[in-house]
Amino acid sequence: MNVTLKPLGAADARDLTRLRREIEQVDMTGTHEDEADVLHELTDPKLNLARNTTGVWQDGRLVAYAMVYEPENVRDIARFGTAAAVHPARRRRGIGEHLTGWMRTRARDIWAEYHQGAGVPGELLIDGVATNEGLAALAERTGFKPCRYWFSMGHELRARDLPTPGTPDGLRLVPFHQALDEATRDAHNDAFRDHWSFTETDRTDWETWFTGDRSFRSGLSALLLDADDRVAAYLLADEYVADGAATGLRACAIGHLGTRPAHRGRGAARALLAYTLAQAARQGYDRAELVVDAANPTGALGLYRRTGFVTEREFITYAQPLD
């Protein structure tokens, strides 16, 4: 059997799309991607393909891959995110352990170069859907421990189930518009500064993965402004075309919802949710979706449940110290 290991490149977008599609048919994570999505990921200006990715080809076919994401603006711990998977037909042959070892070595090298000397601990993270028993076994076998749980939630957009719109006193709800893009980024960094593993989102990431992403839908997104026209809270919505093609349903994804600490506890997030759900229903979307940290410090899980979202899947993040 002819096996080749080499870094991924933009030219591999089609092969990686096919691999992920075949993996999804077994793992059922609810995530679908088309070639444009994967190419966007592979051309992320902060992803060093040559150093931080690897693919496994068998007989000319991509059957596994791994990526390591370097942490920035580190606060307490240098956490290295990853993306990795093995084709279901090639599992239980040691490929997963090989890729885990490769990711650990790569993360340790970066951590030692940039963070260890400053006394900052390092962690390697891997994650996946909770029903993936093979990943859970691999994590335990290779020294990872569960550290975080996430819920994927859905809301069918039937008019009788939608929350009643309303705006907190002293705030004004407006549709998202580009003139307030930078002000929204500033509000995002303020709103999430006390969340697990959050580091400041710079302009490059904002333009790549937030309002500059092709999935972003400004017509479903909204802002709450205070008396000085400062962004007090915001909701950025997305639509993933590949999900719609795979499921036959249009879904409004609640990508990012945040409230500055000074404005919490006044119903800002609920007001934005009500607005976006109503807009999505009006525009013909079938459902709304989101992912929430089960231990979110602002009580977001309870808010989503009260506004009609129900849990559909659970995901687990596993961590391993790099010392």
TORLOFI-183476 format. One record per residue: x, y, z of N, C-alpha, C, O in turn; residue in three letters. Coordinates in steps of 0.1 Angstrom, whole numbers, plus 5000, padded with zeros to 4 digits. Layout:
residues N
XYZXYZXYZXYZAla/...
//
This chain:
residues 323
500849885000500050005000500950125000501850145008Met/500650224991501450344990500950454999499850504996Asn/501750485009501350585019502250705018503450695018Val/501650825017502350955016501851045027500651065029Thr/502751115034502451215044503051345039504251355036Leu/502251455038502851585034501851695038500651665041Lys/502351815039501451925043500351945033500451915021Pro/499251995038498052035029498352165022499152245027Leu/497752175011497852305003496452344998495552264998Gly/496352464993495052504987494552414976493352404974Ala/495552354969495152264958494452134963493852064955Ala/494552114976493951994982492452014987491851924993Asp/491952134984490552164989489552064985488652024993Ala/489652024972488651924968488751794975487751734979Arg/489951744977490151614984489751624998489151535003Asp/490051735005489651755019488151765020487551715030Leu/487451835011486051845011485351705010484451675017Thr/485851625001485351484999485551405012484651335016Arg/486751415017487051335030486151375041485551285047Leu/485951505043485051545054483551505051482851475060Arg/483151505038481851465035481651325039480551285044Arg/482551235036482451095039482551065054481950975059Glu/483351155061483351135076482051175082481551115091Ile/481451285077480151335082479051225081478151225090Glu/479051155071478051045069478050945080477050875082Gln/479250935087479350835098479250905111478550865120Val/479951015113480051085126478851165129478551185141Asp/478151215119476851285121477051405131476351415141Met/477951495128478251615136477251725133477051815141Thr/476551715121475651825117476351935110475752035106Gly/477651915107478452015100478651965085479151855083Thr/478352055076478652025062479452135055479152255059His/480252105046481152205040481252175025481252065021Glu/481252285017481552265003482952305000483652345009Asp/483352294988484752324984485152464987486352494991Glu/484252554985484552694988484852725003485652795007Ala/484052655012484252665026485652615030486452675037Asp/486052495024487352435028488452525022489552535029Val/488352575010489352655004489552785013490652825015Leu/488452835018488552955027489352925039490153005044His/489152805045489952755056491352745053492252785061Glu/491652685042493052655038493852785034495052785034Leu/493052895031493753015028493653115039493953235037Thr/493353075051493353165063494753215064495753145064Asp/494953355064496253415064497053375076498253395076Pro/496453325087497153285099497453135100498153095110Lys/497053065090497352915091498552885082498552905070Leu/499652845089500852815081500752665076500952575084Asn/500352655064500052525058501352435059501252315062Leu/502452495056503752415055504152355068504652245069Ala/503952435079504452385092503352325100503652235108Arg/502052365099501052335109499952245103498852235109Asn/500152185091499152095086499851965081501051975077Thr/499151855081499651735075498451655070497451655076Thr/498751585058497751505053498251365051499451345049Gly/497451265051497851125049497151075036495851075036Val/497951045026497350985014497750835013498850795015Trp/496750755009496950615007496550584992495350614989Gln/497450534985497150504971496550624963495650614955Asp/497150744967496750864960495450934965495051034959Gly/494850884976493550934981493850984995494450925003Arg/493351114998493451165011492551095021491351095019Leu/493151035031492350955041492451005055491650955064Val/493251105058493351165071494051295070494851325061Ala/493851375080494551505081494651555095493951515104Tyr/495451655097495551725110496051865108496851895099Ala/495551955116495952095116496152145130495452105140Met/497152235132497352295146497252445144497852505135Val/496552505153496352655153497152715164496952685176Tyr/498052805160498852875170498052975178497353055172Glu/498152975191497453075200498053215199499253225196Pro/497253315200497653455200497153525212496253485219Glu/497853635216497353715227497053635239496053655246Asn/497953545242497753445253497653515267498353615270Val/496653475275496453525288497053435298498153445303Arg/496253335303496753245313497353115308498353065314Asp/496853055297497352935292497452945276496553005270Ile/498452895271498652895256497952765251498452655252Ala/496652785246495852675242495952655227495752755219Arg/496352535222496552505208495252435203495052315206Phe/494452505195493352435189493852345177494852365172Gly/492952255174493352155163492152125155490952145159Thr/492352065143491352005135491951875129493051885123Ala/491351765131491851635126490851535125489851535132Ala/490951445115490051335114490651225105491551255097Ala/490151105106490550985098489250935091488250925098Val/489450895079488350835072487850715079488650635084His/486550695081485950585088486550445084486750355093Pro/486750425071487250295067488750275070489250165069Ala/489450385075490850365078491150375093492250385097Arg/490050375101490250395115490750255122490650155116Arg/491150275134491750165142492950095135493149975136Arg/493650175128494950125122496150205127497250185121Arg/495950295137497050365142497250505136498150585140Gly/496450545126496650675120496250785130496950885130Ile/495150765137494750865147495850895157496051005161Gly/496450785162497550805172498750875166499350955173Glu/499050845154500150905147499851055146500751145148His/498651095141498351235140498251305153498651425154Leu/497751245163497751305177499251335181499551435187Thr/500151235179501551255182502151375174502951445180Gly/501751375161502251485153501851625158502551715159Trp/500551635162499951755167500651795180500951915183Met/500851695189501551725202502951775200503351875206Arg/503651715191505051755188505051895183505951975187Thr/504251925173504152055167503852165177504452265177Arg/502752135185502352235195503452255206503752365210Ala/504152145210505152165220506352245215506952325222Arg/506652225202507752305196507452455196508252535200Asp/506152485192505752635192505752685206506152795209Ile/505152605215505052645229506452675235506652775242Trp/507352585233508752595238509352725233510152795240Ala/509152755220509752865214509153005218509953095220Glu/507853005221507253135223506653155237506453275241Tyr/506353045245505653065257506253005269506153055280His/507052895268507552825280508452915288508452915300Gln/509352985281510253075288509653185296510253235306Gly/508453225292507653325300506853265311506153335318Ala/506953135313506253065324504753045321504053015330Gly/504453045308503053025305502752885301503452825292Val/501952815309501652675305500952655292500352745287Pro/501152535286500552515273499552395274499752305282Gly/498552395265497652285264497352255249497252345241Glu/497152125246496752085233495252045234494951965243Leu/494452095225493052065225492651975213493052005202Leu/491751885215491151815204489651805208489251805219Ile/488751805198487351795201486551725190487051695179Asp/485351685194484451615185483151595192482951625203Gly/482251535184480851505189480951395200481751305199Val/480051415210480151315221479851175218480251085225Ala/479151155207478751015203479950945195479850825192Thr/481051015193482150955186483050875197483950935203Asn/482650755199483350665209484750645205485650625214Glu/485050635192486450615189487350735193488450715197Gly/486850855191487650975195487750975211488851005216Leu/486750935218486850935233487850835237488650865246Ala/487950715230488950615234490350665230491250635238Ala/490450725219491750775215492250885224493450885228Leu/491350975229491751075238492251015251493251055256Ala/491550915256491950855269493250785267494150785276Glu/493450715256494650635254495850725252496950685256Arg/495650845247496850935245496951045255497751135253Thr/496251035266496551125277495651255278496051345285Gly/494551255270493751375271492551355281492151245284Phe/492151465287490951465296489951555291490251665286Lys/488651525293487551615289487751745297487951735310Pro/487551855291487751985298486552085296486352175303Cys/485852055285484752155282483652075274483951995266Arg/482452125276481252065269480552165262480352285267Tyr/479952135250479252235242477952165237477952045235Trp/476952255235475652205230475352265217475452395216Phe/475052185207474452235195472952235196472352135200Ser/472352355194470952375197470152425184470752485176Met/468852385183468052425172466752485176466252455187Gly/466152565167464852625170464152625157464552695147His/462952555156462152565144461452695144460852745154Glu/461452755132460952895131459452895128459052945117Leu/458652855137457252865136456752985144457253005155Arg/455953065138455553195144455153185159455453275167Ala/454353085162453853075176454853045186454653065198Arg/456053005182457152965191458153075192459153055200Asp/458053185186459053295186458853385198457753415202Leu/460053425204459953515215459353655211459553695199Pro/458753725220458153855217459353955217460153965226Thr/459354035206460454135205460254245216459154275221Pro/461354305219461354415229462754475230463754395228Gly/462954595234464254655235464454715250463554785255Thr/465554685256465854735270465754895270466154955260Pro/465354945281465355095282466755155280467655095285Asp/466755265273468055335271468855275260469955335257Gly/468355175253469155115242468255125229467055125230Leu/468955125218468155135205468655025196469855005194Arg/467754945191468054835182468054875168467154945163Leu/469154845161469354885147469854765139470654685145Val/469454745126470154645118471654665117472054775118Pro/472354555116473854575114474154655101473454635091Phe/475054745102475554815090477054835091477554845102His/477654835080479154835078479854945086480954935090Gln/479155055087479755175093480055145108480955215114Ala/479455045114479655015128480454885129480454825140Leu/481054835119481754715119482854715129482954615137Asp/483754815129484854815139484354835153484954775162Glu/483254915155482654935168482154795173482154775185Ala/481654715164481054585168482254495172482054415182Thr/483354495165484454415169484954455183485254365191Arg/484954585186485354635199484354575210484854535221Asp/483054575207482054525216482254375218482154325230Ala/482554305208482854165209483954135218483854045227His/485054205217486254175226485954215240486454145249Asn/485054315242484654345256483754245262483854205273Asp/482754195253481754105258482353965262481853895271Ala/483353925255483853785256485153775264485753665265Phe/485653885270486953885277486953795289488053755293Arg/485753765295485753675307485353535303484953455312Asp/485353495290484953365286486153275285487253315283His/485953145286486953045286487753055273487153055262Trp/489053055274490053045263489853165253490453155242Ser/489153265256489053375247490253465247490853495257Phe/490753495235491753595233491253705223490353665214Thr/491753825223491253935215491253895200492153845195Glu/490053925194489953905180490454035172489954145174Thr/491554015165492154125158491454145144490454075141Asp/491854245137491154285125491254175114490354145107Arg/492454105114492553995104491553885106490953835097Thr/491453835118490553735121489053775119488253705115Asp/488753905123487453955121487053955106485953915103Trp/487953995098487653995084487653855077487053835067Glu/488353765084488353625078487153545083486653475075Thr/486853555096485853465102484653525107483753455111Trp/484553655107483353715112482553785101481953725093Phe/482553925101481753995091482353985077481754025067Thr/483553935076484153925062483953785056484353755045Gly/483453695064483253555059482053555050481053625051Asp/482053465040480953465030479753415036478653425030Arg/479753345048478553295054477853405062476653395065Ser/478453525064477853625072476653685065476653715053Phe/475553705073474353765067473953895075473353885086Arg/474354005069474054135076472554155078472154225087Ser/471754105068470354125069469654055081468454075083Gly/470353965087469853895099470453935112470153895123Leu/471454025111472254065122471754205127471154275120Ser/472054225140471554345146472454395157473354315162Ala/472254525161473054585172472154655181471054705177Leu/472554665194471954755203472854865207474054845211Leu/472454995205473255105207472855185220471655185222Leu/473755235227473455315239473155455235473155495223Asp/472955545245472655685242473755755235473455855228Ala/474955705236476055765229476355695215477455725209Asp/475455615211475555535199476755445199477355415189Asp/477155395211478155295213477455155212476355145218Arg/478155065206477554925205477554865219478654835225Val/476354835225476254775238476154625237476554555246Ala/475554575226475354435224475154415209474854505201Ala/475354295205475354265190474954115188475254035196Tyr/474454095176474153955172474653945157474154025149Leu/475553855154476053835140475553695136475753595142Leu/474753695125474153575120474853525107475453605100Ala/474753395105475353335093474353235087473353205092Asp/474753205074474053095067475053015060475853065052Glu/475052885063476052795057475352725045474552635047Tyr/475752765033475052715021475152565020474252495016Val/476352505024476552365023475552285032475152175029Ala/475252345044474252275053472952275046472252165047Asp/472552385040471252385033471152285022470152215020Gly/472252275014472252175003472152035008471551945002Ala/472752005020472751865025471451835032471051715032Ala/470851935039469651905046468351935040467251885043Thr/468452025030467152075023466452185031465352225028Gly/467152235042466552335050467452455051468652445052Leu/466852575051467552695053467652725068466652735075Arg/468952735073469152765087469852895089470852925083Ala/469352975098469953095103470853055115470353005125Cys/472153065114473053035124473353155133473853255128Ala/473153145146473453255155474953245158475353165167Ile/475753315150477153295150477853355163478653285169Gly/477453475166478053545177477053635183476453725176His/476853625196475953705204476653745217477053665225Leu/476753875219477453925230476954055236476454135228Gly/477054075249476654195255477854245264478454175271Thr/478154375263479154425271478754405286477654415289Arg/479754385295479454355309478554465315477754435324Pro/478754595312478054705318476554695314475754765321Ala/476154625304474754615300474154485302472954465297His/474754395309474154265311473054265321472954355329Arg/472154165321471054155330469854245327469054265335Gly/469854305315468754395311467954345299467054415295Arg/468254225295467454165284467954195270467254175260Gly/469254245269469754275256469854155247469454165235Ala/470454045252470653925243469253875239469153835227Ala/468253875247466953825244466353915233465653865224Arg/466554045234465954135224466554115210465854115200Ala/467854095210468554065197468153935191467853925179Leu/467953835200467553695195466153705189465853655179Leu/465253775196463853795191463853865178463153815169Ala/464653965176464754035163465253945152464553935142Tyr/466353875155466853785144465953665141465853635129Thr/465353605151464453495148463253545140462853475130Leu/462753665143461653715135462053745121461353715111Ala/463253805119463753835106463953705098463653705086Gln/464553605104464753475097463453415093463353365081Ala/462453415101461153355098460553435086459953375077Ala/460653565087460153655076460753625063460153635052Arg/462053595063462853585051462853435046463553405036Gln/462053355052461853215047462753115052462853005046Gly/463553135063464353035069463552935077462452965082Tyr/463952815076463252705083463552695098462652655106Asp/464752725101465152695115466352795119466952855110Arg/466652805132467852875137468652775144468152675150Ala/469952795144470952705151471952785158472252895155Glu/472652725168473752785175474452675183474052565184Leu/475652715187476452625196476852715208477252825207Val/476652655220476852725233477752645242477652525243Val/478652715249479452655260478452615271477752705276Asp/478552495275477652445286477952515299477052525308Ala/479152575301479452645313479652795310480352865317Ala/478952845300478952985297478753075309477753055316Asn/479653165313479453245325478353345326477953395336Pro/477753375314476653475314475253405314474253475313Thr/475153275315473953205316473253195302472053185301Gly/474053195292473453185278472653055276471653065269Ala/473052945281472352825279470952835284469952795277Leu/470652895295469352915301468553005292467352985289Gly/469153115287468453205278467953135265466853155261Leu/468853055259468452985247467352895249466452875241Tyr/467352825260466252725263464952805265463952755261Arg/465052915272463852995275463253055262462053075261Arg/464053075252463553135239463253025229463053055217Thr/463252895233462752795224463752705218463452615210Gly/465052725220466052635215466152505223465952505235Phe/466352395215466452265222467852205218468352225207Val/468452125227469752065225469551955215468651865216Thr/470451945205470451845195471651755195471551635192Glu/472851815198474051735199474951795210474751905214Arg/475751705215476751745225478151725220478451625213Glu/479051825222480451815218481351825230481051885240Phe/482551755229483451755240484851805235485351765225Ile/485451895243486751935241487651865251487351865263Thr/488651795246489651725254490951805255491351865244Tyr/491651805266492851885268493951795273493751705281Ala/495251825269496451765274497451865277497751945268Gln/498051875289499151965291500351945282500651825278Pro/501052045279502252035270503552025278504652015272Leu/503552025291504752015299505251875300506251845306Asp/
//
